[in-house]
Amino acid sequence: MEGTISIPYNRWLVAFFSLVWVIAVAIGAPLWLRQVNVGFFGFLLCLLVYLYYLVRRLILPVLRGRPALELTPEGLEDNIKGVRVSWGNIAGFTLIRVGWGSNYIRVDLEDTVEFFEQVENPIRAWLHKRRQNMTGSPFVIPTTLVQGNDQVIFEKLVNYKKSMS
């Protein structure tokens, strides 16, 4: 299989996350202005971190028309996490079902060094290591952020990987 397969972001979910942030700010900001204390400061700090993630990882890529995942002859590029892993380093994929619709695709890596070299933020690296302890791999794709059926996306990844072998 040649060429690039692009899998877009789930635009509805990105819009929903944006709406939740706007509602949280609309409710939280007046409360914070009336009563300044550590609890509301922590709430505001969480909102700002959430906004940064929302804008940088979800809203801007959607507005720029970038896909969430790109399958290229060189490797798998995850624009949600900002990492690219070569096909030679991917051992396989596993569909993980968690509750109602919170499914993930675990990317089983031969060697995690290539993945962690691309993660510059030490907090994100720590979180990926915790994820590795929980799932067996630091590279997990949340299918709720990707447009399409979980099984169909999983099969696209598996079939493209087979064609690259």
C-alpha positions in Angstrom: 0.0 0.0 0.0 1.4 3.3 -1.0 0.5 6.8 -0.2 -0.8 8.5 2.9 -4.0 7.7 4.8 -5.3 10.6 6.9 -7.7 10.1 9.7 -9.4 13.3 10.8 -10.1 14.6 14.3 -13.6 14.1 15.7 -14.8 17.7 15.2 -17.9 17.3 17.3 -16.0 16.2 20.3 -13.5 19.1 19.9 -16.5 21.5 19.7 -18.0 19.9 22.8 -14.7 20.3 24.8 -14.5 24.0 23.7 -18.1 24.5 24.8 -17.4 22.9 28.2 -14.4 25.2 28.7 -16.5 28.3 27.8 -19.2 27.2 30.3 -16.6 26.5 33.0 -15.1 30.0 32.6 -18.5 31.7 32.5 -19.4 30.0 35.8 -16.0 30.0 37.5 -14.7 33.5 36.7 -17.4 35.5 38.5 -17.1 33.2 41.5 -13.3 33.6 41.5 -13.6 37.4 41.3 -16.0 37.5 44.2 -14.1 35.2 46.5 -10.4 34.7 45.9 -9.0 31.7 47.7 -6.7 28.8 47.0 -9.6 26.5 45.8 -10.7 28.9 43.1 -7.1 29.7 42.1 -6.6 26.0 41.6 -9.8 25.8 39.6 -8.6 28.7 37.4 -5.2 27.1 37.0 -6.8 23.9 35.8 -8.9 25.8 33.3 -5.8 27.5 31.9 -3.9 24.2 31.5 -7.0 22.7 29.9 -7.3 25.7 27.5 -3.6 25.4 26.5 -4.1 21.7 25.7 -7.4 22.3 24.0 -6.1 25.1 21.7 -2.6 23.6 21.0 -3.5 19.9 20.5 -7.1 20.1 19.3 -8.6 23.4 18.1 -5.6 24.7 16.0 -5.0 21.4 14.2 -8.7 21.1 13.4 -8.9 24.7 12.1 -5.8 24.2 10.0 -7.2 21.0 8.5 -4.6 18.7 9.9 -5.5 15.1 10.5 -5.4 13.4 13.9 -3.5 10.4 12.5 -1.4 10.0 9.4 -0.3 6.7 8.0 2.6 7.2 5.7 5.2 4.8 4.3 7.7 6.1 6.9 5.5 5.6 9.9 2.5 6.5 12.0 2.2 10.2 12.9 -0.1 11.0 15.8 -0.8 14.8 15.7 -2.8 14.6 18.9 0.4 13.8 20.9 2.9 15.2 18.3 4.9 12.0 17.8 5.9 9.9 14.8 6.9 6.3 15.1 8.5 4.3 12.3 6.7 1.1 11.1 9.8 -0.9 12.0 9.4 0.1 15.7 5.7 -0.9 15.8 5.1 -4.5 16.9 1.3 -4.3 16.5 -1.9 -2.8 17.7 -4.4 -3.7 20.4 -8.0 -2.3 20.7 -8.7 -1.6 24.4 -12.3 -1.2 25.3 -12.9 0.8 28.5 -16.5 1.6 29.5 -19.0 3.3 27.2 -17.1 4.6 24.2 -13.8 5.5 25.9 -11.8 3.1 23.8 -8.1 3.3 22.9 -5.8 1.8 20.4 -2.5 0.7 22.1 0.5 0.9 19.8 2.8 -1.9 20.9 6.4 -0.6 20.4 9.5 -2.7 19.9 11.6 0.1 21.6 10.2 3.1 23.5 13.3 5.2 23.0 12.1 6.6 19.7 8.8 7.6 21.3 10.2 9.2 24.4 12.9 11.2 22.4 10.1 13.1 20.8 8.4 14.0 24.1 10.1 17.2 25.3 7.8 18.1 28.2 8.9 16.2 31.4 5.4 16.2 32.7 4.1 14.6 29.5 7.0 12.1 29.6 6.1 11.2 33.2 2.4 10.8 32.2 3.4 8.6 29.3 5.4 6.4 31.6 2.4 6.0 33.9 0.3 5.1 30.9 2.9 2.5 30.0 2.6 1.0 33.5 -1.2 0.8 33.1 -1.5 -0.3 29.4 1.8 -1.8 28.5 2.7 0.9 26.0 3.3 4.7 26.3 1.7 5.2 22.9 -2.1 5.0 23.2 -4.5 6.6 20.7 -7.8 7.8 22.2 -10.4 6.8 19.6 -12.9 9.3 20.9 -10.7 12.1 19.5 -10.5 10.5 16.1 -13.4 10.5 13.6 -14.8 7.1 12.8 -15.6 3.7 14.2 -13.1 2.3 16.6 -12.9 -1.1 14.9 -12.6 0.5 11.4 -9.7 2.8 12.6 -8.1 -0.2 14.2 -8.4 -2.3 11.0 -6.9 0.6 8.9 -3.9 0.7 11.2 -3.4 -3.1 11.2 -3.8 -3.4 7.4 -1.5 -0.5 6.7 1.1 -2.0 9.0 0.8 -5.4 7.2 1.3 -3.7 3.8 4.5 -2.0 5.1 6.0 -5.4 6.2 
